[in-house]
């Protein structure tokens, strides 16, 4: 993502960079691009999560972007609250940004399932490479009392890992 425009209202662009010439080419307006195996590029535009065909050899979009989710939480500077695993599993936080949120799991058919977790200020969800766990940045009332939580999808348990041998369960 490249930010241009005015400092208070940057224009965000999804772009590719030629490492040999150091030239970049804009692909679309938006932010937070992610490549999905099978030739797709996802990105967020005005709170909408979009997907377009993408050719890894030519680094070009091969189709128009189509909407996947209409309301993804977007933070300042365009960072969006979604992640896609290598197998195409999507996890996202619905927008607009609120202090407490529920977590929603969406399958490939678009069916949403609310995960059984307490309503907290979840941000930056990330799916583990094996697709079994979610890492969650859980914010407190200020930046000093936030922590990372791990949600196990099979046991439906949200844990707060510790540096010692014990973990707290919610």
Residue, then its C-alpha position, 0 to 999 in steps of 0.5 A: x500500500x502506498x500513501x499519497x495525497x495530503x497528510x490529513x487525508x492520504x490517498x491509498x493505492x495498491x501497487x507493485x514494485x519492480x525491485x530492479x528498476x525501483x519503479x512502482x505501478x498502481x493496481x487499484x485504489x485501496x489498502x492492505x493487499x493480500x495474495x490468495x493462492x489460486x491467483x487472487x488479490x484481496x484489498x480494502x476500498x472504503x470499508x469494502x473487502x474486494x478480490x480481483x484475479x491476479x497474475x503472479x508472473x506479470x504482476x497485473x490484475x486479470x479481472x475487475x475487483x468484486x466485493x467479498x464483504x461490505x463492511x470491514x473495520x478499517x483503522x486509521x491510515x487504511x489498515x483493515x481488520x481481516x486476514x486470509x489463510x493460504x487455504x482461502x479461509x477469511x476472518x474479519x472484524x465487521x465495521x465500523x470500528x467500535x470499542x467492543x466487538x464480536x468475532x465472525x468466521x465466514x466460510x467460502x459460501x459467505x455464511x457467517x458464524x459468530x464465534x463464542x468469545x467475550x465482546x472485547x476490543x479485538x484488532x488485527x486478527x491473524x489466522x495461523x498457517x494451519x488454520x486452527x487458531x486466531x491470534x488477536x490483539x486485544x486492546x484495553x482502555x489504553x495502549x498499556x493494558x492490551x495483550x495478545x490472545x489466541x483463540x483455538x477454533x477446535x476447542x473454542x477457547x480464548x487464551x491469554x498466553x503468558x511468558x511463564x508456564x501458565x496461560x489464563x483462560x477466559 
